[in-house]
Amino acid sequence: MDLLAPVKAVGWVTGVFGAEKSFAANPIIGSPRLNRLGLHRRRVATAAAMAARRRRAMAEGIPAEDREAFDRDGFVIKRDYLPADIFARLRREVFSDPLPAREMRQGQTVTRMIPLGPDIAARLPTARAVIANPVLRRLTGYVAGRAGEPHAFIQTVIAEPAAGPGAGGRDPQTAMHADTFHSTAKYWLFLHDVGEEDGPFIYLPGSHRLTPERLEWEYEQSLTARDAGRHHHSLGSFRATPAQAKALGYGAPKRVAVPGNTLVVADTYGFHSRAPSDRPTVRTEIHGNLRRNPFAPWNGLDIQAAPGVRGRQVDLYLAYADWRSRRSGKPPLWRDVGAVKADGPASI
């Protein structure tokens, strides 16, 4: 007898009314019968309507050119984001000393994460000022469709083509995908130049909008997602083939090759990916993401901004992930590699 069954059942039900996305882990969200009746379709449509309502409340605080770019494309690109002297100081801070990091390998790519919690941010005052900037926070909230407290960290992406595809399987980030079923935001302030051959971010312009065609596609995917052979697809991060993207009416993808000191903020409900790199590359960015319950009608009241939680969201997430790994007996997704240089070679 599973003594935790009632607790799990409550979690599954409440997950339907929140940001839970996994068709494999939640039997209600993953139910083909309920999805034939329109469960996933209704969640997607309601989330989109609520995001539009909340954005209207935030629009006045966003420059017109940023609103127009986002509404048209699903992302905003701001070159020369920081004054040159502040950007130089930021780079010196980030690259000077080893910092406690985690790494994850996905095929030929290693992603390094240095959480910008209070302890690390205190050592990096320029980075702390960047992530606390109200202009960035307002834009991130607008793109996410809900204001809140972003998770922030220093991220380094290390491409190792010589490692071969067997180094950890295919990099799932190179497949065109949506992160989840509703608007969310991610931002990248690039500390290195990112060229066309350096594995840049790719986005399908306009794919953040919920069109009738996209809603029908979402419905079709929901009928089989639970048992899909593609792991991330079954977890609710739907993958789209080039043929599917074309059938949905999207044009050519945009490769975001940009110089350092460029800020990119994108709604990752829109289809996006990371381009594979055919040569060894290392790039570092100040990275943040914002994902909240898509069904709440308000923007405020974010528990992640509460004392003792604010700034520690990534640390708490990693502690929870470690606990789950110990319970399951599986190795952790993010491996603790100790203190390393942000732009140093991969440790795993």
VOPAGU-2260 file (C-alpha; in pm, 1 decimal, decimal comma):
REM VOPAGU-2260
SITE   aa  ch    i         X         Y         Z
SITE  MET   A    0       0,0       0,0       0,0
SITE  ASP   A    1     135,7     338,5     -98,8
SITE  LEU   A    2      88,4     560,1     207,6
SITE  LEU   A    3     177,5     865,4      -0,9
SITE  ALA   A    4     -96,7     798,2    -257,6
SITE  PRO   A    5    -339,3    1062,8    -116,6
SITE  VAL   A    6     -62,5    1322,8    -112,1
SITE  LYS   A    7      34,1    1236,7    -470,1
SITE  ALA   A    8    -330,1    1260,6    -580,6
SITE  VAL   A    9    -362,3    1608,1    -430,6
SITE  GLY   A   10     -39,0    1709,7    -603,7
SITE  TRP   A   11    -166,4    1582,6    -940,0
SITE  VAL   A   12    -493,0    1775,6    -906,9
SITE  THR   A   13    -330,7    2100,2    -794,8
SITE  GLY   A   14     -71,1    2060,8   -1070,2
SITE  VAL   A   15    -345,8    2088,7   -1330,9
SITE  PHE   A   16    -422,2    2438,4   -1200,5
SITE  GLY   A   17     -58,1    2546,0   -1193,9
SITE  ALA   A   18     256,7    2533,8   -1403,7
SITE  GLU   A   19     290,7    2152,6   -1396,4
SITE  LYS   A   20     356,2    2036,0   -1751,9
SITE  SER   A   21     464,8    1670,1   -1745,5
SITE  PHE   A   22     240,9    1427,3   -1930,5
SITE  ALA   A   23     455,6    1140,0   -1803,0
SITE  ALA   A   24     465,1    1232,3   -1433,1
SITE  ASN   A   25     108,7    1359,6   -1383,3
SITE  PRO   A   26    -158,8    1103,7   -1483,6
SITE  ILE   A   27    -427,9    1372,6   -1505,6
SITE  ILE   A   28    -231,0    1602,8   -1736,5
SITE  GLY   A   29    -114,6    1298,7   -1934,5
SITE  SER   A   30    -456,3    1133,0   -1966,6
SITE  PRO   A   31    -535,4    1073,7   -2337,2
SITE  ARG   A   32    -906,4    1054,4   -2249,3
SITE  LEU   A   33    -910,6    1389,0   -2069,2
SITE  ASN   A   34    -702,4    1547,1   -2343,3
SITE  ARG   A   35    -942,2    1418,7   -2609,5
SITE  LEU   A   36   -1207,3    1605,8   -2412,0
SITE  GLY   A   37    -989,4    1918,7   -2431,5
SITE  LEU   A   38    -796,6    1939,0   -2103,3
SITE  HIS   A   39    -463,5    2045,1   -2255,3
SITE  ARG   A   40    -633,3    2268,2   -2511,9
SITE  ARG   A   41    -816,9    2451,1   -2233,6
SITE  ARG   A   42    -501,7    2490,9   -2022,6
SITE  VAL   A   43    -309,5    2638,6   -2318,0
SITE  ALA   A   44    -587,4    2876,6   -2422,6
SITE  THR   A   45    -660,8    2994,5   -2067,1
SITE  ALA   A   46    -291,9    3052,8   -1992,6
SITE  ALA   A   47    -251,4    3259,1   -2310,0
SITE  ALA   A   48    -556,7    3472,0   -2228,8
SITE  MET   A   49    -436,0    3535,7   -1873,7
SITE  ALA   A   50     -86,1    3629,6   -1994,6
SITE  ALA   A   51    -234,6    3880,6   -2238,5
SITE  ARG   A   52    -443,3    4032,5   -1958,1
SITE  ARG   A   53    -144,8    4066,0   -1724,9
SITE  ARG   A   54      73,9    4214,5   -2001,9
SITE  ARG   A   55    -181,8    4488,8   -2057,9
SITE  ALA   A   56    -138,5    4583,1   -1692,2
SITE  MET   A   57     241,2    4598,9   -1736,5
SITE  ALA   A   58     259,2    4763,8   -2077,8
SITE  GLU   A   59     293,2    5122,4   -1957,6
SITE  GLY   A   60     632,2    5046,9   -1799,4
SITE  ILE   A   61     782,3    4899,1   -2118,2
SITE  PRO   A   62     936,3    5115,3   -2395,9
SITE  ALA   A   63     724,3    5113,7   -2712,5
SITE  GLU   A   64    1004,8    4969,0   -2927,3
SITE  ASP   A   65    1046,3    4675,5   -2687,4
SITE  ARG   A   66     673,0    4605,6   -2681,4
SITE  GLU   A   67     659,3    4616,7   -3061,2
SITE  ALA   A   68     958,0    4384,2   -3098,5
SITE  PHE   A   69     816,0    4134,7   -2852,2
SITE  ASP   A   70     462,9    4143,9   -2989,6
SITE  ARG   A   71     598,3    4087,0   -3340,8
SITE  ASP   A   72     876,3    3835,1   -3279,1
SITE  GLY   A   73     848,3    3690,6   -2928,5
SITE  PHE   A   74    1188,3    3823,7   -2823,6
SITE  VAL   A   75    1371,0    4152,1   -2766,0
SITE  ILE   A   76    1735,2    4216,4   -2858,4
SITE  LYS   A   77    1917,2    4510,8   -2698,7
SITE  ARG   A   78    2274,2    4565,5   -2819,8
SITE  ASP   A   79    2523,2    4770,8   -2613,5
SITE  TYR   A   80    2300,9    4702,4   -2316,4
SITE  LEU   A   81    2545,3    4825,8   -2051,5
SITE  PRO   A   82    2775,3    5127,9   -2067,9
SITE  ALA   A   83    3116,0    5010,3   -2188,8
SITE  ASP   A   84    3292,0    5072,7   -1856,6
SITE  ILE   A   85    3029,5    4882,5   -1656,5
SITE  PHE   A   86    3036,0    4592,8   -1902,2
SITE  ALA   A   87    3416,9    4574,8   -1871,3
SITE  ARG   A   88    3385,4    4573,8   -1491,6
SITE  LEU   A   89    3122,9    4298,3   -1506,2
SITE  ARG   A   90    3353,2    4079,8   -1715,5
SITE  ARG   A   91    3643,3    4134,9   -1477,2
SITE  GLU   A   92    3430,4    4034,3   -1180,8
SITE  VAL   A   93    3285,3    3724,5   -1343,6
SITE  PHE   A   94    3610,5    3592,3   -1489,4
SITE  SER   A   95    3855,7    3681,7   -1209,8
SITE  ASP   A   96    3810,6    3410,9    -946,8
SITE  PRO   A   97    3685,4    3052,0    -932,3
SITE  LEU   A   98    3324,5    3028,5    -815,5
SITE  PRO   A   99    3114,9    2733,1    -690,5
SITE  ALA   A  100    2950,8    2573,4    -991,8
SITE  ARG   A  101    2737,0    2287,3   -1118,7
SITE  GLU   A  102    2766,4    2131,1   -1462,5
SITE  MET   A  103    2537,1    1924,9   -1683,4
SITE  ARG   A  104    2645,4    1736,9   -1994,1
SITE  GLN   A  105    2403,5    1688,3   -2283,0
SITE  GLY   A  106    2583,7    1517,4   -2568,2
SITE  GLN   A  107    2865,4    1734,4   -2695,7
SITE  THR   A  108    2758,5    2029,8   -2481,2
SITE  VAL   A  109    2838,1    2107,1   -2118,5
SITE  THR   A  110    2636,5    2376,8   -1943,5
SITE  ARG   A  111    2787,6    2533,2   -1631,4
SITE  MET   A  112    2568,2    2707,8   -1374,2
SITE  ILE   A  113    2691,8    2944,3   -1102,2
SITE  PRO   A  114    2386,4    3049,3    -898,2
SITE  LEU   A  115    2378,0    3419,2    -815,2
SITE  GLY   A  116    2247,4    3369,6    -463,8
SITE  PRO   A  117    2312,7    3630,6    -194,2
SITE  ASP   A  118    2656,5    3494,0     -99,2
SITE  ILE   A  119    2796,1    3486,7    -454,7
SITE  ALA   A  120    2619,5    3808,8    -558,0
SITE  ALA   A  121    2786,0    3986,6    -266,1
SITE  ARG   A  122    3122,6    3902,3    -423,8
SITE  LEU   A  123    3005,6    4028,3    -764,7
SITE  PRO   A  124    2846,2    4369,8    -703,8
SITE  THR   A  125    2817,5    4457,7   -1072,8
SITE  ALA   A  126    2640,7    4130,5   -1153,5
SITE  ARG   A  127    2415,1    4187,4    -852,6
SITE  ALA   A  128    2323,2    4532,8    -984,7
SITE  VAL   A  129    2254,4    4390,4   -1333,1
SITE  ILE   A  130    2006,8    4126,6   -1213,7
SITE  ALA   A  131    1838,6    4373,4    -975,4
SITE  ASN   A  132    1792,5    4641,6   -1241,7
SITE  PRO   A  133    1421,0    4732,9   -1246,3
SITE  VAL   A  134    1429,5    4791,1   -1623,9
SITE  LEU   A  135    1542,2    4431,7   -1682,8
SITE  ARG   A  136    1295,7    4297,4   -1430,1
SITE  ARG   A  137    1001,8    4482,0   -1589,1
SITE  LEU   A  138    1095,0    4359,9   -1937,0
SITE  THR   A  139    1139,8    4001,7   -1812,2
SITE  GLY   A  140     798,5    4012,2   -1646,8
SITE  TYR   A  141     633,5    4151,5   -1957,9
SITE  VAL   A  142     783,9    3881,3   -2178,7
SITE  ALA   A  143     690,4    3610,6   -1926,0
SITE  GLY   A  144     335,6    3741,0   -1914,5
SITE  ARG   A  145     361,4    3770,4   -1535,9
SITE  ALA   A  146     587,2    3979,9   -1315,7
SITE  GLY   A  147     787,8    3802,3   -1047,8
SITE  GLU   A  148    1127,9    3708,9    -908,7
SITE  PRO   A  149    1354,2    3560,2   -1178,1
SITE  HIS   A  150    1607,8    3287,0   -1109,4
SITE  ALA   A  151    1951,5    3428,5   -1194,0
SITE  PHE   A  152    2291,0    3269,5   -1248,8
SITE  ILE   A  153    2609,3    3286,1   -1451,3
SITE  GLN   A  154    2581,9    3034,7   -1732,3
SITE  THR   A  155    2861,2    2903,0   -1949,3
SITE  VAL   A  156    2796,2    2688,1   -2256,1
SITE  ILE   A  157    3091,5    2473,8   -2361,8
SITE  ALA   A  158    3073,9    2296,8   -2698,8
SITE  GLU   A  159    3305,0    1997,6   -2741,7
SITE  PRO   A  160    3250,6    1853,1   -3090,1
SITE  ALA   A  161    3546,0    1616,3   -3045,6
SITE  ALA   A  162    3360,4    1444,6   -2761,3
SITE  GLY   A  163    3133,6    1277,4   -3016,1
SITE  PRO   A  164    2758,1    1215,8   -2992,8
SITE  GLY   A  165    2809,3     926,0   -2750,2
SITE  ALA   A  166    2940,7    1154,3   -2476,8
SITE  GLY   A  167    2597,1    1178,3   -2318,4
SITE  GLY   A  168    2345,0    1135,2   -2595,8
SITE  ARG   A  169    2219,4    1399,0   -2835,2
SITE  ASP   A  170    2195,7    1752,2   -2698,7
SITE  PRO   A  171    1815,6    1796,9   -2660,5
SITE  GLN   A  172    1854,9    2174,7   -2667,9
SITE  THR   A  173    1940,3    2159,3   -3039,9
SITE  ALA   A  174    1588,0    2038,5   -3125,8
SITE  MET   A  175    1330,1    2311,6   -3192,4
SITE  HIS   A  176    1104,1    2315,1   -2887,4
SITE  ALA   A  177     878,2    2509,2   -2654,0
SITE  ASP   A  178     976,3    2498,4   -2287,1
SITE  THR   A  179     621,5    2450,0   -2162,6
SITE  PHE   A  180     254,9    2515,7   -2244,6
SITE  HIS   A  181     247,7    2882,7   -2143,9
SITE  SER   A  182     449,6    3202,6   -2168,0
SITE  THR   A  183     774,0    3209,0   -1971,9
SITE  ALA   A  184    1078,9    3432,5   -2002,1
SITE  LYS   A  185    1450,2    3370,8   -2026,8
SITE  TYR   A  186    1717,2    3635,2   -2064,3
SITE  TRP   A  187    2082,0    3623,0   -2163,9
SITE  LEU   A  188    2331,7    3906,8   -2127,2
SITE  PHE   A  189    2618,8    3775,3   -2337,1
SITE  LEU   A  190    2967,5    3835,5   -2199,1
SITE  HIS   A  191    3130,6    3695,7   -2515,8
SITE  ASP   A  192    3064,8    3757,7   -2884,2
SITE  VAL   A  193    2842,5    3483,2   -3027,7
SITE  GLY   A  194    2912,6    3421,7   -3396,2
SITE  GLU   A  195    2716,3    3226,8   -3655,2
SITE  GLU   A  196    2939,6    2922,5   -3600,1
SITE  ASP   A  197    2935,6    2941,0   -3220,2
SITE  GLY   A  198    2607,1    2761,4   -3158,1
SITE  PRO   A  199    2384,6    3070,5   -3125,5
SITE  PHE   A  200    2032,4    3084,8   -2987,1
SITE  ILE   A  201    1767,7    3020,4   -3254,7
SITE  TYR   A  202    1406,2    3137,9   -3241,4
SITE  LEU   A  203    1105,7    3104,1   -3471,9
SITE  PRO   A  204     972,4    3461,8   -3486,8
SITE  GLY   A  205     604,5    3488,7   -3403,1
SITE  SER   A  206     579,0    3139,0   -3256,0
SITE  HIS   A  207     496,7    3282,7   -2911,6
SITE  ARG   A  208     148,5    3372,5   -3030,7
SITE  LEU   A  209    -134,3    3124,4   -2982,9
SITE  THR   A  210    -292,8    3094,7   -3327,4
SITE  PRO   A  211    -580,0    2856,0   -3409,4
SITE  GLU   A  212    -327,0    2639,4   -3595,2
SITE  ARG   A  213     -93,6    2625,3   -3295,6
SITE  LEU   A  214    -379,8    2543,7   -3058,4
SITE  GLU   A  215    -489,9    2256,8   -3282,2
SITE  TRP   A  216    -130,4    2129,9   -3298,4
SITE  GLU   A  217    -108,6    2146,9   -2917,6
SITE  TYR   A  218    -428,7    1941,3   -2898,2
SITE  GLU   A  219    -291,5    1676,3   -3134,0
SITE  GLN   A  220      33,1    1648,6   -2939,2
SITE  SER   A  221    -151,6    1611,5   -2610,3
SITE  LEU   A  222    -322,7    1291,6   -2726,3
SITE  THR   A  223       4,2    1098,4   -2752,5
SITE  ALA   A  224     253,7    1298,5   -2543,7
SITE  ARG   A  225     240,4    1070,6   -2239,0
SITE  ASP   A  226     377,4     776,0   -2433,1
SITE  ALA   A  227     597,5     967,9   -2673,3
SITE  GLY   A  228     936,0     813,1   -2737,3
SITE  ARG   A  229    1098,3    1154,5   -2702,6
SITE  HIS   A  230    1172,4    1206,9   -2332,8
SITE  HIS   A  231    1143,1    1586,6   -2320,7
SITE  HIS   A  232     828,0    1577,5   -2535,7
SITE  SER   A  233     660,3    1348,2   -2281,5
SITE  LEU   A  234     765,6    1588,2   -2005,9
SITE  GLY   A  235     564,2    1864,9   -2172,3
SITE  SER   A  236     841,6    2043,7   -2361,5
SITE  PHE   A  237     698,4    1977,9   -2706,5
SITE  ARG   A  238     938,5    1933,2   -2996,0
SITE  ALA   A  239     845,4    2055,9   -3345,9
SITE  THR   A  240     998,1    1922,9   -3665,7
SITE  PRO   A  241    1084,3    2166,6   -3947,9
SITE  ALA   A  242     786,8    2030,7   -4144,2
SITE  GLN   A  243     551,4    2092,2   -3851,5
SITE  ALA   A  244     684,4    2444,2   -3800,1
SITE  LYS   A  245     627,7    2521,2   -4167,5
SITE  ALA   A  246     274,7    2378,1   -4156,5
SITE  LEU   A  247     200,2    2605,8   -3859,9
SITE  GLY   A  248     282,0    2905,7   -4079,3
SITE  TYR   A  249     616,8    3005,5   -3930,6
SITE  GLY   A  250     890,1    3147,3   -4149,6
SITE  ALA   A  251    1265,2    3109,3   -4133,3
SITE  PRO   A  252    1422,9    3076,8   -3788,2
SITE  LYS   A  253    1626,6    3368,2   -3655,6
SITE  ARG   A  254    1985,0    3286,6   -3553,9
SITE  VAL   A  255    2075,0    3529,4   -3276,3
SITE  ALA   A  256    2444,4    3584,8   -3351,3
SITE  VAL   A  257    2533,3    3897,3   -3153,7
SITE  PRO   A  258    2832,8    4078,6   -3004,5
SITE  GLY   A  259    2909,4    4073,2   -2636,1
SITE  ASN   A  260    2709,2    4316,6   -2420,7
SITE  THR   A  261    2387,9    4219,7   -2599,1
SITE  LEU   A  262    2078,2    4138,4   -2394,5
SITE  VAL   A  263    1822,9    3895,1   -2535,2
SITE  VAL   A  264    1489,1    3836,7   -2360,5
SITE  ALA   A  265    1260,7    3571,5   -2511,3
SITE  ASP   A  266     927,4    3403,9   -2443,8
SITE  THR   A  267    1021,9    3036,5   -2443,3
SITE  TYR   A  268     668,9    2923,0   -2519,6
SITE  GLY   A  269     783,3    3022,7   -2866,7
SITE  PHE   A  270     982,7    2758,5   -3051,0
SITE  HIS   A  271    1355,6    2791,3   -2999,7
SITE  SER   A  272    1674,8    2589,2   -2983,0
SITE  ARG   A  273    2049,8    2608,8   -2953,1
SITE  ALA   A  274    2240,3    2566,7   -3278,3
SITE  PRO   A  275    2499,8    2288,3   -3274,3
SITE  SER   A  276    2858,4    2411,3   -3289,4
SITE  ASP   A  277    3104,0    2232,5   -3518,8
SITE  ARG   A  278    3403,8    2382,1   -3339,5
SITE  PRO   A  279    3505,2    2405,4   -2974,1
SITE  THR   A  280    3345,7    2715,3   -2822,9
SITE  VAL   A  281    3299,4    2868,0   -2479,0
SITE  ARG   A  282    3053,1    3146,6   -2406,3
SITE  THR   A  283    2934,9    3293,7   -2080,3
SITE  GLU   A  284    2624,9    3497,1   -2002,1
SITE  ILE   A  285    2428,1    3637,9   -1713,9
SITE  HIS   A  286    2119,1    3424,0   -1742,6
SITE  GLY   A  287    1777,8    3445,0   -1581,9
SITE  ASN   A  288    1441,7    3274,9   -1615,3
SITE  LEU   A  289    1093,5    3351,6   -1490,1
SITE  ARG   A  290     815,5    3093,7   -1483,1
SITE  ARG   A  291     510,8    3128,0   -1257,8
SITE  ASN   A  292     161,7    2985,5   -1229,6
SITE  PRO   A  293       4,2    3092,5   -1561,1
SITE  PHE   A  294    -353,9    3095,9   -1434,5
SITE  ALA   A  295    -337,1    3360,4   -1159,8
SITE  PRO   A  296    -494,6    3692,3   -1261,6
SITE  TRP   A  297    -243,9    3905,1   -1069,0
SITE  ASN   A  298     122,0    3995,3   -1120,1
SITE  GLY   A  299     246,0    4033,1    -762,2
SITE  LEU   A  300     242,3    3810,1    -454,4
SITE  ASP   A  301     541,3    3600,4    -561,5
SITE  ILE   A  302     647,3    3368,8    -280,0
SITE  GLN   A  303     992,4    3357,7    -437,5
SITE  ALA   A  304    1036,2    3721,8    -334,2
SITE  ALA   A  305     975,3    3636,3      31,9
SITE  PRO   A  306    1253,4    3690,6     288,3
SITE  GLY   A  307    1478,4    3385,7     305,0
SITE  VAL   A  308    1378,8    3276,1     -45,3
SITE  ARG   A  309    1458,4    3576,1    -264,5
SITE  GLY   A  310    1785,9    3528,0    -443,7
SITE  ARG   A  311    1813,9    3166,4    -328,0
SITE  GLN   A  312    1570,3    3008,4    -572,9
SITE  VAL   A  313    1839,5    2829,2    -774,0
SITE  ASP   A  314    2011,4    2703,8    -456,7
SITE  LEU   A  315    1679,6    2570,0    -325,3
SITE  TYR   A  316    1600,6    2408,1    -660,3
SITE  LEU   A  317    1939,8    2232,9    -663,7
SITE  ALA   A  318    1896,7    2113,0    -304,3
SITE  TYR   A  319    1556,4    1968,8    -396,2
SITE  ALA   A  320    1697,9    1806,0    -710,5
SITE  ASP   A  321    1979,2    1649,0    -505,3
SITE  TRP   A  322    1724,2    1512,0    -257,5
SITE  ARG   A  323    1519,8    1357,1    -537,8
SITE  SER   A  324    1832,2    1202,4    -688,6
SITE  ARG   A  325    1925,1    1043,0    -357,0
SITE  ARG   A  326    1572,8     902,4    -319,7
SITE  SER   A  327    1571,7     756,9    -670,2
SITE  GLY   A  328    1931,2     632,5    -662,3
SITE  LYS   A  329    2002,6     814,5    -988,2
SITE  PRO   A  330    2298,6    1049,1   -1037,9
SITE  PRO   A  331    2208,7    1417,6   -1013,6
SITE  LEU   A  332    2135,0    1601,0   -1337,6
SITE  TRP   A  333    2358,7    1890,4   -1227,4
SITE  ARG   A  334    2692,9    1773,2   -1086,8
SITE  ASP   A  335    2872,6    1976,8    -823,1
SITE  VAL   A  336    3219,8    2052,1    -964,6
SITE  GLY   A  337    3343,5    2277,9    -686,9
SITE  ALA   A  338    3496,8    2619,8    -752,0
SITE  VAL   A  339    3593,2    2674,7   -1116,0
SITE  LYS   A  340    3651,4    2973,3   -1344,9
SITE  ALA   A  341    3330,5    3076,5   -1520,2
SITE  ASP   A  342    3495,6    3051,8   -1864,4
SITE  GLY   A  343    3724,4    2757,6   -1783,3
SITE  PRO   A  344    3722,2    2412,6   -1948,3
SITE  ALA   A  345    3451,4    2157,8   -1869,3
SITE  SER   A  346    3498,5    1946,1   -1558,8
SITE  ILE   A  347    3273,3    1655,6   -1663,2
